[in-house]
């Protein structure tokens, strides 16, 4: 489903299912359905034109037509789903004898009646569709061409080209840093060419930075040009402008290819500087690149983009940093109070506004456009605390309108309107979550799947895999901000408050989500489709009490609003219910009506203090995700095994699963499954779950049958195994060969490999990104093989040695572990020496080793006692655990001194800790 087309894609698919499904519809009804399919396809094509046209360029009538059609599509889907639920009936009951005959007879009569009702319903739907058709008779592209406006539309990005240097804050340091990247230490351009792409979030100052660098160094070049590219560039016009800026030659008659040839010939012997501002598409850059020759004189090309993929393809991505706290304060005070000089200790000129101004700056997160917009709003207010807090509270939920706010939204919206339709839907769904909320990636993707936002499987990729690609694309487009785990893998995201403000505005306009957060907002829509309850205030409670919730498809309640959770009998077509973190122990009757939510796809009850689920959960035949983690539920109901569409089951280690779990053949994720001697037979059933991608399993004791099971799970991407009580097994997994799909493996606390498995190499597990294992013995060759894994970002390697008297060192060679961000080498007796070029992206390094003889072994590998830490260009943390038992005090002190010196001269000044204590003189990050 897509926001621009409402539920139409889903409706068209479901109409097709009615035609070929086991519903035995009458012939005339099938004819009506075929008519509806064709008509709705035409409508869908027309609606898709809306998505690429900003609202200020659409006619009011077109907006109304699109809104009415989206609402109609939701109603149609609700009706079809209701029929499908009723048409299937309860086929799970096993009846016998006379009762079976009677029930079957009643069931047949009931189904005949339902088929008659669906025929009537289809006729009513056809009438409503024709009514919409009559209101707007044509659906072709002309309906959505840009309408004439009564005022001139000005691109607000234009202002960045003409910003005076005196108006900029904090630009000098960033400008000089980028110039160092572009030029050698003498301030002279490289003889070879240099291409750098400035990448970052909309409004972060990419164009401003590029302009500042351009003006600073342009005198060093023979010719220069600064060209705006934009989302849909006219390349002929672009090359004509480029040629004129470089040579003052005006060519009006040449076609695109000839223009490229002329520009290329002109630049062949010139030292040139060119800025290509605002590139959105890789294909556009490839065409532009054809005009820029790689000469021996020296040149610099700077591009700016919001898209990380574009930046990587251009080459030399330079990520723009947000303004520091001090520079943010300077910019705000300069704009509001006219103060130019603000040092680190200076307070706000109006003392009572100090706290609220800091809070506003925290919301702006160092984004210059956001700070300037806030300054514009504050400048229109009286200088009193109440008015400023009013502005603060409006951030992320609907800022008041003025020219600067509208310009900010317009700048941010360029990214939105450049997205494909499915990404627009996924982005607007973030309005379901409050400001400053940490949104877990997996949780979000499962919600997208339950909502129907993810397209059907193609090219062998699962729905979840496609959802991950959507999530990553939003990161690459700088629309969401990734949050990294300790191992530097993305586990969640945040949305900048200014982007959230835009999202909420667009989402409300399309009636995708209604947010109840206790703040003054637009009047609620006539029908709630999705509800996000973010505050437990009385006004919101009254809204829920006096409004019909029958059409609500999704509801998310944050813990602070637990007191006003709607009663379940209010919902008739609910598909997504997320109550995670809400306290349901205080009288909320979950079990009484849960079994009646027949349309439910997603049920999030994690950490809600419930102690049981009702047997009626087996009625939820469409349920895809069941999350009951962090609850004291002793066992799942036996009929949970009837949920044939279940794809994700998150439970707590204390929760037992019933026999028959092997019948859940759609299951892709099974998290925190706990098995002991009383239910160990279930381990054999796991082998039937061949769609499993994620398995987290805890065993009371090691069971060799687990290996047999794992051999059958050829789609496993993430595998974690625990054994309770700290028991370990040596060699238990030696017979297992991981599938090529493996991305994450964690067995370190329970099962030791005898030696590094032969399958652990780049050709057999090319996508392995996180590895945490224990090995009885490691050789230098093993470390070399691990260093070649192309996707490895996090490595925890535990080594067991019987003979601690033999001191052996290891070398991490140049080019090894190219993508590694986190590394823990534990149990190593001798030192690990790091050569130049090793682990270029490593940020956290943990090492357990003996201090005895460290200097001698390190020296034998051409390293000092600092182990070559200076070769780790990205290092932020180094934590070493020393076995000092056999070492002298002098050896330990010498080692500490070497590390302190290595830290002092390292450009990052990393934190260094020995045995849990920070070495004095090292930074705290």
ABEGO torsion letter per residue (X at the ends): XBAAAEAAAAAAAAAAAAAABBAGBBAAAAAAAAAAAAAAAAAAAAAAAAAABBAAABBAAAAAAAAAAAAAAAAAAAAAAAAAAAAAEBAABBBBEAAAAAAAAAAAAAAAAAAAAAAAAAAAAAAAAAAAAAABABABAAAABBBBBABBBBBAAAAAAABBAAABBGAAAAAAAAAAAABBAAGBBBABBBBBBBBEBBGAGAAAAAAAAAAAAAAABABBBBBBAEABBBAAAAAAAAAAAAAGBBBAABBAAAAAAAAAAAAAABBBBBBBBGBABAAAAAAAAAABBBBAAEBBBBBBBABAAAAAAAEGBBBBBBBBAAAAAAAAAAAAAGBABBBAABBBABAAAAAAAAAAAAAAGGBAAAAAAAAAAAAABBBBAAAAAAAAAABGAGBBBBAAAAAAAAAAAAAAAABBAAAAAAAAAAAABBBGBBBBAAAAAAAAAAAGABBBBBGGBBAAAAAAAAAAAAAAAGABBBBBBAAGBBABBBBBAAAAAAAAAAAAAAGABBBBAGBBBBBBBABBABBBBABABAAAAAAAAABBAAABABBBBBAAAAAABBBAAABAABABBBABGBBAABGBBAAAAAAABAABABBBABGAGBABBBAAAAABAABABBBABGBBBABBBAAAAABAABABBBBBAABBBBBGAAABAABABBBGBBBBAAAAAAAAAAAABAABABBBBBBABBBAAAAAAAAABAABABBBBBBBGGBBBBGAAAABBBBAABABBBAAAABBBABBBAABBAAABAABABBBBBBABBBAAAAAAAAABAABABBBBBBBBABAABBBBBBBBBGBGAABABBBBBGBABBBBBBBGBGAABABBBBBBBABGAAAAAAAAGBBAAGGAAABAABABBBBBBBAAABBAAAAAAAAAAAAAAAAABAAGBBBBBGGBBBBGBBBX
